[in-house]
Amino acid sequence: MRQLRDTVWQRRGTSWVWDEEARNQICAASEVWSLRQFLRAGKAPGSWPDDLPSNGGKTLVVAGLDGSLDLLTPTDAEAWLGDAIKPAILSFQDEYEGEAALTFWLPGGHNRIRAHAATDEVGWLCHAPHGHQIDLGRILWGQANEYPQEILLRNGGRPVGLFHSRIT
């Protein structure tokens, strides 16, 4: 998996961030949207705001994806990701024409996202009792020409999330 040390993830594309320091670089906690707000905006044409709440109007941070996945069985979670989350991501990309960043805040993601370097597969480890892994890569960016990059902060070089420039 390629690594990204640039701040491009703060200005465009879609990211999945689990590090609080990284999240704080792009937004204040009060600027974070709920997953419900995000899905509502993704369903109705013209519902996206002209100016996004974070990072000088260029970024939307969404919380709640992890909790929602935990409430579903793995089979239902996979279907929901494909039927609700992916279309909302695509709507966001279309609305802002790739000139804005969408970030999913996943506070426990460092223990739940499994990236397999050899295959570039990315999975989400379901919460107990399921213990199943959801194939995020196949569901969310399966037809993309490139796989996500690991986001590394300059101070420390530890992975703080994943970035994908455009989902198709």
Secondary structure by P-SEA (a helix, b strand, c coil): cccccccccccccccccccaaaaaacccccccccaaaaaaaaccccccccccccccccbbbbccaaaaaaaccaaaaaaaaaccaaaaaaaaaaaacccbbbbbbbccccccccccccccbbbbbbcccccccccccccccccccbbbbbbbbcccccccbbbbcccc
